[in-house]
Amino acid sequence: MPSRSSAAPPSSPVRAAAVAAAAVLLAAGCGPGGSGEGAAPPGAEPVERDVSFQSGPDTVHGTFALPPDADGPVPGVLIISGSGPTDRDGNGEGRPDADTNLNFARVLAQAGAASLRYDKLGSGETGTGSRGEDGAVGFDDFEAQMAAAYAELADQPEVDPSRLLVLGHSEGALFALRSPEAVEGPAPAGLVLAAPPGSRYMDLIDRQITDQARRAESQGAMTAPDVEELLSDTRLAIARLRAGEDPPRGMAEGLAPLFGEQNARFLREIDALDPKEMAAELPGRTPALVLWGTEDSQVEGAEVDRLMEGLESGGRTGVERERVDIEGADHVFREYDDGPGAVIPDADRPFADEVAPAVESFLDETVG
């Protein structure tokens, strides 16, 4: 029976470690492949055009999507990818058919909203930008890219700049939470937080590596001593990075790409952010919609509970802070079934139907 966690998707911060760590994860997970026919896409086919814009020294490439029946200025939504080298459509090397961002763009088009999605640094046409292949990228570089993309969306002639929202998937939800402070011009009229982490970043990494290693051990793909070495090295690396020290040498195979010097700056910076605190510190009148799939193996329901505590703190009244749990959906909001003979590849599994009405209702309440 295939496991929904058996392939670490690019939106998981443990992708590099999990793939390389003694080949512990089976290839049967929700990754590439499929029948060739594919599931029907959600929403409506938008009218799209390529865009490019500057973020500091980097040229960023993306896609602007417009509802097919747009008449006059429409709301605009910035879509931010999850972690890893994830391109504008929400795809990466380990999961090339996820199409998370593309599916959200189609849902938004059907709801009457334009959107902009982009190739984050390290992915797609943007590539490494002004950096070499080994150049370090920090949280502030990704945040600057997000702010530049928001400004580009606001500048599109078909978009009403007073009706802008930000949609962040997985790690992208952290940037969405930062957006009211990080962007210039009108603040977002609302946030959509899709599969958002609710704990500190390296705590999430620790939990994901632990879950996947223990599963690999139970399947006979890793020995108990190898698991203990992997987990010990993981926790040592996290402790050293949090103490401002260099990553440890001689880590278990597969951990160096994750905790090495190239990623150390980014990990320290993003780990310093507590999603619950970020949610609590949102401007008081910022509406938020939280989407979570009940079959999400990357972000647990307890993490979303914790994030909601932050969103609902401070006695805010009259502000939309809604959580919608999508039954049977995985981390990329595709329908998931782990029963014998179930369809596993992303391309063959439909985007969950319950996402569209939740998004459309939120748009109507915030920018309709």
C-alpha positions as CSV (number, residue, x, y, z in Angstrom):
1,M,0.0,0.0,0.0
2,P,1.5,3.3,-1.0
3,S,2.1,6.0,1.6
4,R,1.2,9.6,1.1
5,S,4.4,10.6,2.8
6,S,6.6,8.2,0.8
7,A,7.8,11.0,-1.6
8,A,8.8,14.3,0.0
9,P,7.3,17.0,-2.3
10,P,9.3,20.2,-3.1
11,S,6.9,22.2,-0.9
12,S,8.3,20.2,2.1
13,P,11.4,21.7,3.7
14,V,12.9,18.3,4.1
15,R,12.9,17.4,0.4
16,A,16.7,17.4,0.0
17,A,17.3,15.5,3.2
18,A,14.5,13.0,2.8
19,V,15.4,12.0,-0.8
20,A,19.1,11.5,-0.1
21,A,19.0,9.9,3.4
22,A,19.9,6.4,2.5
23,A,17.1,6.2,-0.1
24,V,14.6,5.8,2.8
25,L,11.5,7.0,1.0
26,L,9.8,4.9,-1.6
27,A,9.0,6.3,-5.0
28,A,5.4,5.4,-4.9
29,G,4.2,8.7,-3.4
30,C,2.3,11.5,-4.9
31,G,4.8,12.5,-7.5
32,P,5.4,12.3,-11.3
33,G,3.8,9.8,-13.6
34,G,0.2,8.9,-14.3
35,S,-2.1,7.5,-16.9
36,G,-1.4,10.3,-19.4
37,E,-5.0,11.4,-19.4
38,G,-4.8,13.4,-16.2
39,A,-7.6,14.8,-14.0
40,A,-9.8,17.6,-15.2
41,P,-8.4,21.0,-14.0
42,P,-10.4,23.1,-11.6
43,G,-12.0,26.5,-12.2
44,A,-11.8,28.4,-15.4
45,E,-9.2,28.8,-18.1
46,P,-7.7,32.3,-17.5
47,V,-6.3,34.6,-20.2
48,E,-2.6,34.6,-19.4
49,R,0.5,36.6,-20.3
50,D,4.1,36.4,-19.2
51,V,5.5,39.2,-17.1
52,S,8.9,40.1,-15.7
53,F,10.0,42.6,-13.1
54,Q,13.0,43.5,-11.0
55,S,13.7,42.5,-7.4
56,G,16.9,44.2,-6.5
57,P,19.5,42.9,-8.9
58,D,17.3,40.0,-10.0
59,T,14.9,39.7,-12.9
60,V,11.9,37.7,-11.8
61,H,9.6,35.9,-14.3
62,G,6.0,35.1,-13.9
63,T,2.5,34.8,-15.3
64,F,-0.4,37.2,-15.0
65,A,-3.8,35.5,-15.3
66,L,-7.0,37.3,-16.0
67,P,-10.6,36.0,-15.7
68,P,-11.9,35.1,-19.2
69,D,-14.9,37.4,-18.9
70,A,-13.2,40.3,-17.1
71,D,-15.0,43.6,-17.5
72,G,-13.4,46.6,-15.9
73,P,-10.9,46.5,-13.0
74,V,-11.0,43.2,-11.1
75,P,-9.5,42.1,-7.7
76,G,-5.9,40.8,-7.9
77,V,-4.3,38.0,-5.9
78,L,-0.6,37.4,-5.5
79,I,0.2,33.6,-5.3
80,I,3.4,32.7,-3.3
81,S,4.9,29.2,-3.7
82,G,5.9,26.8,-0.9
83,S,9.5,25.9,0.0
84,G,12.2,24.5,-2.3
85,P,12.9,25.4,-5.9
86,T,9.2,25.7,-6.7
87,D,8.2,27.4,-9.9
88,R,5.3,29.7,-10.8
89,D,2.9,26.8,-11.2
90,G,3.9,25.2,-7.9
91,N,6.0,22.5,-9.4
92,G,9.5,21.2,-8.6
93,E,11.9,18.5,-9.7
94,G,10.5,16.0,-7.2
95,R,6.9,16.8,-7.8
96,P,6.5,18.2,-11.4
97,D,2.8,17.8,-11.7
98,A,1.5,19.3,-8.5
99,D,0.3,22.5,-10.3
100,T,-0.8,23.9,-6.9
101,N,-0.4,27.6,-7.9
102,L,-1.8,27.0,-11.4
103,N,-4.9,25.3,-9.9
104,F,-5.4,28.2,-7.5
105,A,-5.1,30.7,-10.5
106,R,-7.8,28.8,-12.3
107,V,-10.1,28.8,-9.2
108,L,-9.5,32.6,-8.8
109,A,-10.3,33.2,-12.5
110,Q,-13.6,31.4,-12.1
111,A,-14.3,33.6,-9.0
112,G,-13.6,36.8,-11.1
113,A,-10.1,37.6,-9.7
114,A,-6.9,38.1,-11.6
115,S,-3.7,36.6,-10.2
116,L,0.1,36.7,-10.5
117,R,2.4,33.8,-9.8
118,Y,6.1,33.8,-10.3
119,D,9.2,31.6,-10.5
120,K,10.9,32.2,-7.1
121,L,14.7,32.4,-6.9
122,G,16.2,29.0,-7.7
123,S,13.3,27.9,-10.0
124,G,12.0,28.2,-13.5
125,E,13.0,31.1,-15.8
126,T,14.1,33.2,-12.9
127,G,16.8,30.7,-12.0
128,T,19.5,31.9,-9.5
129,G,19.1,35.5,-10.7
130,S,22.2,37.5,-10.1
131,R,23.8,34.8,-8.0
132,G,26.0,31.9,-8.9
133,E,24.8,28.3,-8.5
134,D,26.2,28.2,-5.0
135,G,25.1,31.6,-3.9
136,A,23.3,31.9,-0.6
137,V,19.8,33.3,-0.5
138,G,18.2,34.8,2.6
139,F,14.7,35.2,3.8
140,D,14.9,38.9,3.0
141,D,15.7,38.1,-0.7
142,F,12.5,36.0,-0.9
143,E,10.5,38.7,0.9
144,A,11.8,41.4,-1.4
145,Q,10.8,39.2,-4.4
146,M,7.3,38.9,-2.9
147,A,7.0,42.6,-2.4
148,A,8.2,43.3,-6.0
149,A,5.6,40.8,-7.3
150,Y,2.9,42.5,-5.3
151,A,3.8,45.8,-6.9
152,E,3.8,44.3,-10.3
153,L,0.3,42.9,-9.8
154,A,-0.9,46.3,-8.6
155,D,0.5,47.9,-11.8
156,Q,-1.5,45.6,-14.2
157,P,-4.1,47.8,-16.0
158,E,-6.9,45.3,-15.5
159,V,-6.4,45.1,-11.7
160,D,-8.0,47.3,-9.1
161,P,-5.1,48.1,-6.8
162,S,-7.4,48.8,-3.9
163,R,-8.6,45.2,-4.0
164,L,-5.5,43.1,-3.7
165,L,-5.1,39.9,-1.7
166,V,-2.1,37.5,-1.0
167,L,-2.4,33.8,-1.2
168,G,0.6,31.8,0.3
169,H,0.9,28.0,0.1
170,S,2.9,26.1,2.7
171,E,6.1,28.1,3.4
172,G,4.5,30.8,1.2
173,A,1.9,31.4,4.0
174,L,4.7,32.8,6.2
175,F,5.5,35.4,3.5
176,A,1.8,36.1,3.2
177,L,1.7,36.8,6.9
178,R,4.6,39.2,6.4
179,S,3.0,41.0,3.5
180,P,1.1,43.7,5.3
181,E,4.4,45.0,6.6
182,A,6.6,44.1,3.7
183,V,4.7,45.5,0.7
184,E,4.5,49.1,-0.4
185,G,1.3,50.9,-1.3
186,P,-2.1,49.6,-0.2
187,A,-1.9,46.8,2.2
188,P,-3.6,43.5,1.2
189,A,-7.3,43.4,1.7
190,G,-7.1,39.9,2.9
191,L,-4.8,36.8,3.1
192,V,-5.4,33.2,2.0
193,L,-3.2,30.8,4.0
194,A,-3.1,27.4,2.3
195,A,-1.6,24.5,4.2
196,P,0.2,27.0,6.5
197,P,2.9,25.9,9.0
198,G,2.0,26.7,12.6
199,S,5.3,26.0,14.3
200,R,8.8,27.4,14.0
201,Y,10.5,26.3,10.8
202,M,13.2,24.0,12.2
203,D,10.7,22.4,14.6
204,L,8.7,21.5,11.5
205,I,11.8,20.1,9.8
206,D,12.6,18.0,12.9
207,R,9.1,16.6,13.0
208,Q,9.0,15.8,9.3
209,I,12.3,14.1,9.3
210,T,11.4,12.1,12.4
211,D,8.1,11.0,10.9
212,Q,9.6,10.0,7.6
213,A,12.6,8.2,9.2
214,R,10.4,6.3,11.6
215,R,8.1,5.3,8.7
216,A,11.2,4.1,6.7
217,E,12.3,2.1,9.7
218,S,8.9,0.4,9.9
219,Q,9.1,-0.5,6.2
220,G,12.6,-1.9,6.6
221,A,14.2,0.8,4.5
222,M,16.3,2.1,7.3
223,T,17.9,0.3,10.3
224,A,17.3,1.6,13.8
225,P,21.0,2.8,14.2
226,D,20.8,4.7,10.9
227,V,17.5,6.4,12.1
228,E,19.1,7.3,15.4
229,E,22.1,8.8,13.7
230,L,19.9,10.8,11.3
231,L,17.8,12.2,14.1
232,S,20.7,12.9,16.3
233,D,22.5,14.8,13.5
234,T,19.3,16.7,12.7
235,R,18.9,17.9,16.2
236,L,22.6,18.8,16.5
237,A,22.4,20.8,13.3
238,I,19.2,22.7,14.5
239,A,20.8,23.5,17.9
240,R,24.0,24.8,16.3
241,L,22.1,27.0,13.7
242,R,19.9,28.4,16.4
243,A,23.0,29.2,18.5
244,G,24.5,31.1,15.6
245,E,27.2,28.5,15.1
246,D,28.4,26.9,11.9
247,P,26.6,23.7,10.7
248,P,28.2,20.5,12.0
249,R,30.6,18.6,9.9
250,G,30.2,14.9,9.1
251,M,26.4,14.9,9.2
252,A,24.4,11.9,8.1
253,E,24.1,11.5,4.4
254,G,21.4,13.7,3.0
255,L,21.4,16.3,5.7
256,A,24.2,18.5,4.3
257,P,22.1,19.9,1.4
258,L,19.5,20.9,4.0
259,F,21.6,22.2,6.9
260,G,24.8,23.2,5.0
261,E,26.3,26.6,4.9
262,Q,24.4,27.5,1.7
263,N,21.0,27.3,3.6
264,A,22.2,28.3,7.0
265,R,21.4,32.0,6.7
266,F,17.9,31.3,5.4
267,L,17.1,28.7,8.0
268,R,18.2,31.0,10.9
269,E,16.1,33.9,9.5
270,I,12.9,32.0,8.8
271,D,13.2,29.9,12.0
272,A,13.2,33.1,14.1
273,L,9.6,33.7,13.0
274,D,6.9,32.1,15.0
275,P,3.8,31.7,12.8
276,K,1.4,32.0,15.8
277,E,3.1,35.3,16.8
278,M,3.0,36.5,13.2
279,A,-0.7,35.8,13.0
280,A,-1.4,37.6,16.3
281,E,0.5,40.6,15.1
282,L,-1.4,41.0,11.8
283,P,-3.1,44.4,11.5
284,G,-6.4,44.1,13.3
285,R,-8.6,44.5,10.3
286,T,-6.9,42.0,8.0
287,P,-9.3,39.2,7.1
288,A,-7.7,35.7,6.6
289,L,-8.9,32.4,5.2
290,V,-7.0,29.3,6.3
291,L,-7.3,26.2,4.1
292,W,-6.0,22.8,5.3
293,G,-6.4,19.3,3.8
294,T,-7.2,16.6,6.2
295,E,-4.8,14.2,4.4
296,D,-1.9,16.7,4.6
297,S,1.2,14.8,5.7
298,Q,3.4,17.9,5.8
299,V,1.4,20.2,8.0
300,E,-0.5,18.6,10.9
301,G,-3.9,19.7,12.1
302,A,-2.4,20.7,15.5
303,E,-0.1,23.2,13.7
304,V,-3.1,24.8,12.1
305,D,-4.9,24.9,15.5
306,R,-1.9,26.8,16.8
307,L,-1.9,29.3,14.0
308,M,-5.7,29.9,14.4
309,E,-5.0,30.7,18.1
310,G,-2.8,33.5,16.9
311,L,-5.3,34.7,14.3
312,E,-8.1,34.8,16.8
313,S,-6.2,36.4,19.7
314,G,-6.6,39.9,20.9
315,G,-10.3,39.9,21.1
316,R,-10.8,40.9,17.4
317,T,-14.4,41.2,16.5
318,G,-16.0,41.8,13.1
319,V,-13.0,40.5,11.3
320,E,-13.2,37.5,9.1
321,R,-10.7,34.8,10.3
322,E,-12.0,31.6,8.9
323,R,-10.6,28.0,8.7
324,V,-11.9,25.5,6.2
325,D,-10.7,21.9,6.4
326,I,-10.8,20.2,3.0
327,E,-11.8,16.6,3.6
328,G,-9.6,14.1,1.9
329,A,-7.2,16.6,0.4
330,D,-3.4,16.4,0.7
331,H,-0.7,19.1,1.0
332,V,-1.3,20.4,-2.6
333,F,-5.1,20.1,-2.2
334,R,-5.5,17.2,-4.5
335,E,-7.8,14.4,-3.5
336,Y,-6.0,11.6,-1.7
337,D,-6.9,7.9,-1.1
338,D,-4.3,5.4,0.1
339,G,-6.6,2.4,-0.4
340,P,-5.4,-0.6,-2.5
341,G,-5.4,0.3,-6.2
342,A,-5.9,4.1,-5.5
343,V,-4.5,6.6,-8.0
344,I,-1.4,8.1,-6.6
345,P,0.3,10.4,-9.2
346,D,-0.6,14.1,-8.9
347,A,-1.6,14.5,-12.5
348,D,-4.3,11.8,-12.1
349,R,-5.8,13.1,-8.9
350,P,-8.3,16.1,-9.1
351,F,-7.9,19.3,-7.2
352,A,-10.4,19.2,-4.3
353,D,-13.8,20.6,-5.2
354,E,-14.3,22.2,-1.8
355,V,-11.5,24.7,-2.4
356,A,-13.3,26.8,-4.9
357,P,-16.4,27.7,-2.9
358,A,-14.3,28.6,0.1
359,V,-12.1,30.9,-1.9
360,E,-15.0,32.4,-3.8
361,S,-16.9,33.1,-0.6
362,F,-13.9,34.8,1.0
363,L,-13.3,37.0,-2.1
364,D,-17.0,38.1,-2.0
365,E,-16.7,39.1,1.6
366,T,-13.4,40.9,1.3
367,V,-13.1,42.5,-2.2
368,G,-16.4,41.6,-3.9
